[in-house]
Amino acid sequence: MLRVIMFAASAALSARAAWQIVVGWQHGKQRLLDFMRDPSGAFHRHVEEMPLDYPPSVILVADLTLAIASIAAVAQRHSYFPSLVPLLAILLVIFTYPILTVFGVQPRPIPLSLIGLVSEGLFLLQPVPLDASPFVLVVIAGEVAAIGPKHISLPFTAAALAELVVFHMVGPGIDALASYLIAVVLGAMVGIMMQYQRLYLYQERENQTIRTAQAADEERHRIAREVHDVIAHSLSITLLHLTAARHSLQTDRDVDEAVDALVDAERLGRQAMADIRRTVGLLGERPSPVTPEPSLDDVTDLVDDFVRAGLEVDFQLTGDSRIVPATTGLALYRITQESLANVAKHARGAAVTLRITVSAAEATVTIDNTVPGWQVIRRGGGMGIAGMRQRANLLGGTLSAGPASGSWHVAARIPLGKPGLSCAPTGQDDPLRLVRDAFSSVTRKFQESV
């Protein structure tokens, strides 16, 4: 019985591994096709998906520097041909980066360190005068220090230095060994400085978020104080007029005087309401909707609305939408809504291809639209793409948008099964809570005093 259970478990694990391989192959194939159609756009999109805050130009320069050093090292070893050792070393170095940038494999400092040490060892097996191959270690030392923690980058730097010293001692010697050793150390220090810059960028973003939240809180408190003053002033005078009207009717039976008091109370009440509307309007918040938030199932109705308005949309939904959480469904709906609205605004007459795919691991939406005529897609200064990217990032996903092969391409990927953020505002985050509390407090005090 135990043997049967173990066999079934191993079969299940094998099937799962095979399925992951198939899914990974299909994903890599699609990314390769995207790269073949639009190399520049695909490279930038794939680099933006990496968990690094380095611009694509920085990564491209680092890759080119490494390629130049490797090519120079191979060219210096032409006398060793037809030996394949230099070619194996350059293939090991150069083809690592297309795998990272094209197929979406996330860079890891330990594999990069091993690649650098092995490739440099292959180069040093065939020594040449004034060797350029140690610059491979210089570049990789900087890259590892830029993306990895110090407990990885510092040992790699020490291992790189030791490798050069060992080959210098056991071989015919390396010309200008001291210069190479200093260059490796400087490369690692440059990478550490870049990582510090990235950490400072994170800190500055966090500080900016805190300052923005504090400014918003201060503005809400200021508006709440203004509303409190308006309510307290208006209600006090209004209640005085109402008291005078009641006194005129109960004591003097003077209807005209009571009417005059009520007219004044009505006028002050309308004026107070106008002041409150103007002040609360500064909050820039819309009233909470009474209808439920849209979900992924509402995308069909959304597409139908755009089609009836004249937009040509080829829509297809693949997968079971019932497994998509409400927050993820709302994000996918808003991303689709914003993308279709941008098409209708900036590319009238364009043909749109909308694909939404739901799997057990993630939900993806891709929108491609043609650019009619000679119209040029402009990157606006609004919050459309930034808002879509923020929605995806809040749920642990990614979003990329940009031109691709003569069209505009938007792709969002949101993993399933991760906790999202609630879309309904809570009492802690309600910007009108202070206003309502102030109004209730003042009203209660006047009721107690009357």
N, C-alpha and C positions, 0 to 999 in steps of 0.2 A: 504493500500500500504506500509506504514511504517512497519507494522508488517511482511509483506512478505519479505521486504528487510532485516529486522533484523533476520528473520528465515533463509534466504539464507546465510547471513554472518556467523551466528552461525554454520550452517551446513558446510560451507567451512572451518571454523576454526577447527571444530571437525574432518573433513576429513584430514586436514593437520596434526593435532596432532596425529591422528591414523597412518598416513603414517610415521611420525617421529618415533613413537613407533615401527612400523614394521622394519624400517631401523635400528634403534638402537638395536633391538633384534637380527636381522641378523648379525650386526657387532659384538655384544657381543658374539653371538654363535660362530662366526668364530674365535674370539680371544681366546675363551675358548678351542676350538678344537686345536688351535695352542699351547696353554699352555699345554694341555694334551699330545701332541705329543713330545714336547721338552720344559719341564718346565724351565730349566736354560736359554736356548736361548731366549724363549719367554719373560721371566722375564726381561732379560737385554734389549731386544728390546723395551718392553713396558715402562721401566723406562727411556730409552733414549728419548722416544717420549714426556715425560713430560717436561713442560717448566721450568725445574730446572737444574742447573749445578752441582748437587751433583752426585757423582759416584754411581752406583747401590750397591756397597758394603756398602756405608754409609747408604743408605735407608734400606738395608737388616739388618744391625746391629741395627738400630733404631727399626725396626719391631720386631726383636727377643728380644730386651730388653723389649719392651712393652708386648710381649707375656709372657716372663718369670715373670714379675711383676704380670700380671693378673693371671697366673696359680698358682703362690705362694699365691695370695690373696684368690683364690677359695679353694686351699688345706687347708688353715688355717680355713675355714668355713665349714669343713666337719661335724661338730656337728650340723649345721643347716639343713642338708639334712633330708628329701627330698625337702626342699625349693629350688625353682628354681631361686631365686633372684641372687645368685652369678653366676649361669650359664648364666642368661640373661645379666649380666654385662660383663662377659668375651666374650660372643658372640657379644655384641655391640662393644667391643674394637677390637677383633682379626679379625672379618670378615669384618671390614672396609677396611683393607689393601689389601686383595685379590681383593676387588672391585676396588681399585685404580690401582693396578699393573696388574691385569689380564684383566679387562674390560675397562681399559683406562679412567676411570673417573678422571678428573683432581682434585688434592687435593686443598681444600679451607680451609683457616684458621678458618673461623667462624664455619663450620660444625665440624671440628676437635675439636674446643673448646667446643662446645655443647656436643659432644660425651664424651669428657674427664670428664666434670662436671657431666653429667648424670650417667655415669658408676661408677664414684667414689662415687656419692650419693647412688647408689644401694649397693655398697660394704659397705659403712659406716652405712647402715641401720641394718647391722648385725655385730656389733663391736667384735673384738677379740684382745687379748693382742699382743703387738709388731706387729701391723698390717703392712703388706707389700703393701696394696693397695694404699697408698699415692704416691708410686713411679710411679703409672700410671699417676698421675698429673705431676710428675717431668718430665717424658719422653715427654708427650704431650705438656707441657709448652715449652720444648726445640724445638719440631717440629714446633709448631705454631710460635715461635719467629724466626725460621730459614726460614720459607716460607712466613710469613705475615708481614705487616707493624707494626710499634710500636703502632699505635692507636688501633690495635686489640690485639697484644700480651701482652701489658702492662695491659689493662683491664682484659684480661683472667687470667693473673698471680694474679692480685688483687682478682678476683672472686674465684680462686682456694684457695688462702690463707683464704679468708672469709669463704669458704665452710668448710675447716678444722676447723676453729675456732668455727663456729656455731655448727657443730656436736660435737665438744669437750665440748661446753657449755651445750647443750640440752641433750646429751647422757651421758653414763657412763664415758666419757673422753677418749682421745687418748694418749697412752703412747708416750713419747718423741715428743710431739707436736712441740716444738721449733726446733728440728732437722729436722722434716718434712717441716716446714715452710722455713727454710734456704735452704733445698734441692730443693724446688720448685723454689725459687728465683735463685739459682745457675743454675738449668736447663734452665730457661728463659735466663739467661746471656750467657750460652753456645750457645743457639740458636741465640742470637743476634750477638755473635762473628762469628758464621758460616755465618750469612747473610752479615756481614761486609766483610768477606773474599770473598764471592761471588761478592759483589759490587766492591771490589778491583780487582777481576779477570776481571770483565767487563771493568773497567777502564784501566787495563793493555792491554786488547785486543784492546781497542780503541786507546790507545797510540801506540801500535805496528802497527796498521793499518795506523795511521798518519805518523809514522816514515818510514814505507815501502813506502807510497806515496811520502813523501819528498825525500827519497833516489832515487826513480824512476824519479822524476822531476829533481833532480840534475844530474842524469846520462844522461837524455835526453838533458839537457842544455849543459853538457860537450860534448856530441857527436855532438850536433848542432854547438858548437863552433869549433870543429875539422873539421866538414864538411865545415863550413864557411871559415876556414883558407885554406883548400885544394882547394875549388872553387876559392877563391880570388887569391891565388898564381898561380894556373894553368891557370885561365882565363886571368890574366894579361899578363903572358908570351905568351900564345897562341895568344892573340890579337896583341901583339907586332910582332910576326911572321907573322900574317896575314897582318898587316899594311906594314911590309917590303916586303911581296910578292906583295901586290897591288902597292906599290911604284916602285918595280922593273919592273913590267909589264907596268905601265903607263908612267914612266919617262925614264928608261934605256932600256926598251924592252929586259931585260935579263931574258930569260925563265929559264935558269939553276939556277940562284940565287933564282928566285921565287919558283921553285920546291923544292930546298933545304929548304927554309923557310916553305913551306907547309908540307914537310915531318917532320920537327921538330914540327910544330904545331900539326900534327896528332899524333906523338909520345907522346907529352905532354898531349894531350887530352885523349889518351888511358890510360896513367898512372894515370891521374886524375880520370877517371871513375873507374879504379881498386881501387884506394884509397877510393873513395866514397862508392863503394860497400862493401869494407871491414869495413868501419866505420859504415855505416848504418846497416850492418849485426849485429852489436852489440846490436841493438835495439831488436832483436829477434822477430820481428813482420813480419808476412806473409802478402803478398798483399791482399787487399780486394777482395773477390770473386765477379764475375760478375753475377753468377747464384743465384736465390733466395735460402734462407735458407730452409733446409728441415723441414717438418711438420709431424704431426701425420699420415697423409695419406701416407707418404713415408715409414712408417715402414714396410709395406707389401713388397716393393721392397728390403728393407734392409734385411728382413728375407729371401727372395728368394736368395739374394746373398750368405748368409751364408749357406743356404741349398745346393746350387749348389757347394759350397766349401767343402761339406761333413758333415756339422753339422746337427744333428737331432733336429728339432725345432717343437714343437706343439704350434701353435700360434692361438690366438682367440681374436678378438676385439669386445667388447660389448658396445653399446651405439652409440650416434650420434657424430662423430668426428668433425662435422661442428661447434659445439658450443665451441670448444676448441680454445682459443686465440693463436695467432702465437707464442708468447713467451713460453707459456705452451707446445704447440706442439713441439717446438724446444727442450725444456728441456726433454720431454718424449722421443723424438727421440734419443737425445744424451745419455740419461741414458740407453736406450735399446741397443744402439750401443756399449757403453762401456762395458755393462754386457755381451753381446754376444762375444765381442772381448776377454774379460777375460776368458770366457769359452773355446773359441778356443785356447787360449794361455796356460791356466793352467790345463784344464781338457779335453784333446782331447778324442773324443769318447763318451763324455757324452750326455745324453738325456736332452733336455731343454724344459721346459714348460713355455710359455710366455703368460701372460694374461694382457690385457689392458681393463679397465672398465671406461666408461665415464658416469657420471650422471649429474644432474643439479647442484649439490653442489661441486663435486670434480672429478678429474681424477686420477686413480691409475694404476700402472704398477707393476706386480710381476714377477720375473724370478726365477725359481727353476731349478737347474741342478744336476744330479747325479754325484757322485764321482767314476769314473771307477776304478776297481781293488783295489789295496792298496794305490792308490795315495792319498796324503794328501794335502788338500788345504792350501796354504801358504798365510799368510797376507803379501803382498808385501809392499815395502817402497815407491811405486810410488804415483801418485796423482789421480788414477782412482776413488776409492771410495770417497776420499775427494772432488774431482771435482764434482761427481754426487751429493753428499750431499750439496755442495755449490749451485749447480743449483736449487735443490729443496728448499733450505732455502731462496734463493733470491726471490722466488715466494710465500713465506709463507707456504711452505709444509715441509714434513719430509721425510727422507730416512733412512732405516735400512738395514744392510747387515751383514751376518754371517752364520755360520753353523747351520743347523736345521735338525734333524732326518737323519743324514747321507748324507745330500745334502747341497748345498750352496743356500741361500735364499736372494734375494734382493727385497725390497718392497719400493715403492715411492708413496707418496700421495701429490697431489698438488690441493689446492682449486681453484675453478673457480670463475670468477667475480671479482678478486682482481687485482689491477694494477701491472703489471710486469715491468721488466726492458727492455729497448730496446736493441736488439741485434746488431743493426747497429751502428758503431762508429760515433760519431758526430765530428764536427770540433774542439770542445774543448778537446776531448780525443784522437785525432789523433796524434800518436807519431811522424809521419813524417811531421807534420805541420811546426815545427820550421826549419826543413831542407829545405822544399820547400820555406818558407819565406826568409831564408837566401840566397838561390839560386836566387830567384826572385829579391831580393834587390841588390845583387852584379851584376847580369846581367843588371839590369836597370841602375845602376851607370856607368857601362862600356859603355853601349849604349849611354848614355847621354854625356860621355866624348869623344867618337870617332867622 
